Amino acid sequence: KTSSLQPLSRDFAFILKKEIEAAKLIRAIHAADKKFITNVDIFDVYTGKGIEEFEKSLAVTVKINQFDKTLNDDEIEEISSKIIQNVEKQTGGVLRG
């Protein structure tokens, strides 16, 4: 389904155990809202200062498509919350503060 409305992009950074594959994080994000989340791209992997030795930080850009109307702030926040909850549930990852 295509839309004349511009997709939104939201960036998130999650702290995960090093053994968690990036693909698992991407699947967890997509599964949070299959209707609106159209693409997930990893743009940074970080280990080092501020991150535990057994962890890594993965930063992603999530594209949220607005099919039939422009999403309001509450709807965008709801999708963002679902992403964070789903990542935590499926990967054990937490939003980087």
Buried (B, 14 or more C-beta within 10 A) or exposed (E): EEEEEEBBEBEBBBBBEEEBEBEBBBBBBBBBBEEBBBBBEEEEEBEEEEBEEEBBBBBBBBBBBBBEEEBEEEBBEBBBEBBBEBBBEBBEBEEBE
